[in-house]
Amino acid sequence: MDDVDRNATRALVCIAVVVFLAGCMAPDGAASGVVPCLRPERVGVLPAELAEASGLAASRRHPGVLWLHNDSGGEPEVFAVDSTGAVLGRVRVTGAENVDWEDIALGPCPAGECLYIADTGDNNERREAVTVYRVPEPDPSDTTTQPAERFRLRFPEGPRDAEALFVTPDTPDARVYLVSKGRTSPVTVYRAPTPLPADTVALLEPVARLTDEAPFGLLHVTGAGATPDGRHVVIRTYVNLRLYRLDDGRLTPIGEPVDLHMLAEPQGEGVDIRADGTVLLSSEERGGEAGPISRLVCTLDAD
């Protein structure tokens, strides 16, 4: 978690948008000048139990269900909510610890469909290894999950703060990606080996650099998500979102970034994208203002 002063956020939003539109978060690759997504809108408000909602994943087994969690020392549990923010269930993740949970994603696994939880927050960039938990997706009515698998990962350049995770199908398992926040170095996308090794600390592989240097604070990356087929990825910051095409780790931007400042999120954090291009976003609470759930629809290319 990284506290963001609301007044400073509002005062600097316009500057951040200009910087972003000038080319930040844009790796090499063609991109049209068209924004591929409709105007975002608020659709719900999160309850007090999710005051520090940090990650969001849209269920594929349970239509309309979103999985969220709190960060930084919260209970090791996930919440099932609907698009209005109403809590449908609260499920404890068996065998897991919440040091600093920052993102959540759905993806294939030997058990079928699993939740992947990124315990990868590192504000002071001191953790020699971070953790991704994997657990079969529960039902919203469950109280506990099956025992979680724990995978330890390390960054090749040394500790990095990472608040964004996405998972794509791969053979024989799934492919896990982490995106660094950009706190002290360029925003970089890292790929974990497959299958994930459970008995060692695996080395992450850098596959894409999205900025040339550490970006302006409001452009720190706070969440990511991938379509079920793994062909499209969304990556968000506090004030912007961008759609990419993914090909063997290479991210090609599609159109221009989406400006999220009209949502007036207290602290924008979570994001996921469905197969039809619907993007869901969540925000933490800040200064007593509840975090909203928001939605927009993006056009996915057919290539």
N, C-alpha and C positions, 0 to 999 in steps of 0.2 A: 504494500500500500504506500502511496505517496501523496501526502496532503497537498491540496491545491487551493490556494486562497481564492474565494469566489470573486471578490472585487478585482483582484489582479487578473483573474481569468477573463472576466467581462471586458476589462479595459484593454486587454491584449489580444482578444479574439481576432479583430480585424487584421492586426499585424500577422498573426499566425496564419490566417487564411491566405494572405498575400504571399507569404513565404512558401506555403504548401503549393499554391497554384503556380508558383515560379519554378517548381520542379522537384521539391522535396518528396521523398518516398517514391521516386520514379527511376527504376533501374533501366539499363539499356534495353531498348525494344520499342517497337512501334506502338503508338497509342493515338487514337483519333481524338479530336477536340470536343467530342460530344460526351456529356455526362450520361452514363448508361443507366442511371437510376432515377426513379421518381422522387419527388420531394418527401423527405421523411416526416412522420407524424407520431405524436404520442398516442399510445393506446391503453396504457395502464400505469399503475403506481405500485411500487413494491412496499410491503409492510415493514414494520419496525424490526422484525426478525431478520430481515435482509438489509440492514442499514449499511453494511459493508459488502454488498454484492459485487463480486469481482469478476466472475466468469459466467458465461451463459452457453447452453447447448440445447438445441431444439430436438426433442425426441423424434425418432423415426418409427418407433413401435407404438407409441401412444400419441395419436393425433392431438395437437393443441397443447401438449405438455412441454414446458421448458424446465430444464434443470439448471439451478443456480447454487452458488455457495458463497459464504463469507470468507474473508481473507485474514491473514496475519494473526495467528493465535486463536482463531475462532474454533468452534467445535468441528471435528472431522465428520461433517454431515453435508448432505445435499438436499435441496428443497425442490419439490415438484410444484410448479405454479402454472396458472393459465395466463393468457395474454393480458388479462386485466390486472395481474399481480396477486390474485387470490391463491393462497397456499392450499395445495391438494395433498401434500404429503411431506414428511420430514424423515429422511433416512440416514442412519449413522453408517459410515463406511468402516467396516470391520477391519481392524488391524492397521489403520492409517492414523497419521498424526498431521495436524495442520500447523506446520511451521509458518508458512506464508503461501497459502493457496492463491493462485492468481488467474487460472483459466481452466476450462473444462471443455471436452470435446467428445463426440461419439465417433466410434470407428469399429471396424471388424476386429475380431479376436478369435482364438480357438473356441471360446464358448458361444460364439455367434456375434452379438453386438455388445460392445462394452463402453463404459464411461472411462475416459482418460482424464486424470486430474493432475494439473501441473502445480506441484509444490516447488516453485522456481523463483519466487520473489526474493530479492536480495538487494535492498536499498543501499546498503553499504558495500556491496560487491565484495563479500568476504567468504562466501560459501564455496568450498573446494569442489563440492558436487551438489547437484540438485536432484529432485526426485519426481518421477511421474508414477502415479498409482493407476492401476487398471483393475476394473471390477465389472462383472456382467451387469448390464443395465437393470436396475430393480424396477418393480412396479411402484407407482406412487403410493400405494397402500402399505408397502413394506415398512418395517421399522428399522431393519438392519440389512446390509448387503451381504453377499457372500464374501469370504476373506479376500482382501485386496492383494494383488501382486504389486511388488515395489521394484521399480527400475531406477538405478542411479546413473546420472549422466554428468559429464563435465565438459566445459567449453575449452577449446584448444588454446585460446589466448589467455586463459585465467578466468576468475570469477566475472560473471555478467549478471545484471538484473534482467529477468525475462518475465513478462506478464502476458505473453501471447502464445497460444498453442493451437495447432490444427493437425488433424490426422487424416490420412488418405489410405485407400485400399492398396495393398501391395501383395506380393507373393514371397513367402508363404503366410504372412501375418498382416501387418499394417505398417504404415510409415508415419513416424511421429516427427513433427517439425516444431521447433521453438523459434520465436522471434525476439531478439533482444530489444529492450526498451529504448536504448539509445541514450542512456543517462550520461555516459562519459566517453562513448565511442560510437561509430556509425551503426545505424540500425542494420542488423544482419540476420538473415534466415539460416538456421542450422537444421540439419537432418540427422536423426538418430539411426543407428544400424538396424537392419531387420534380419531375422527376428530380434526383438529386444532381449539382450542377455540379462538374466536374473541373478547371476552369480559373480558379477564384476561391475566396475564402474566403466561405462561405455563412453567412448570419445565421440562428441558431436562433430559433424562435418559442416563447415560453412559452405552454403550453396548459392547464396545471393546477398548482395549488399544493396540496401534500399536508399541509403544516403551516403554522401561523401564524408560527412563528419557527424559528430553528435548534434542532433537537431535542437532547435528552440524548445523550451520546456513543454509547451502545450502540444507539441508534435511528437512527444514521446509515445511509443506504441503501447497500448493498454489491452488489446485483445485481437483475436483472429478466429477465423472459421473457414471450413471448406465444404463444398457440396459433397453429397454422398459418393459421387463417382470420382472425386478428387481432381476434377478438371478446372474448377474455379475456386478462388480464395478471396476472402475479404480480410483486410487488415485495417484496424481503426486506431486513431489517436484520441486525445481528449476532445478534439474539435473537428476531425475529418475522418473520412472513410474512403478506401480505394478498393476497386475490384480488379483482380488479376486473373490471367490464364496461367495455369501451372502445367509445365511440361518437363519432367525429369529434373525437378528442383528449380528450374528456371521460371521466374515470375515475370510475365509480360503484362504491363498495365493495360486495362481496357478503358478508354475514354479518360475523362478528367476526374479528379477527386470529388467526392460529395461533401459539401459544407454542412456540418451538423450543428452550427451554432444556433440555428433557429429553434432547436429543441430545448435550449437553455438547461442542459443537463447539469446537475450540481457537480458531478465528477464522472464523466463517461468512461466505462470500463469494458463491459462485455459485448460480444457480437457473435452471431452465427448466421449461416446462410442455408436455406433449404434448396431442394432440387429444382424448384420452380423459380428460383431467384429471389424469393422473399428473404429479406434480411431483418433479423431481430437484434435490438440493442438494449443494454441495461446500464444503469448508472448507480453509483453509490449515493447514499444520503450525504448531505453536507450542510452544516449550519442549521440543522432542524428541517431542512427541505428534503422531502422524501425523493428517492431516486425513481425516475420513470422507466417504463418499458416502452420502446418505440419501434416503429416498423417502416420499412421502405421496400420497394420492389425494383429489382435490377433486371435488365435484359441480358441473358447469357448468350454468348455467341455459339453458333452451332458447329464451328470448325473442330 
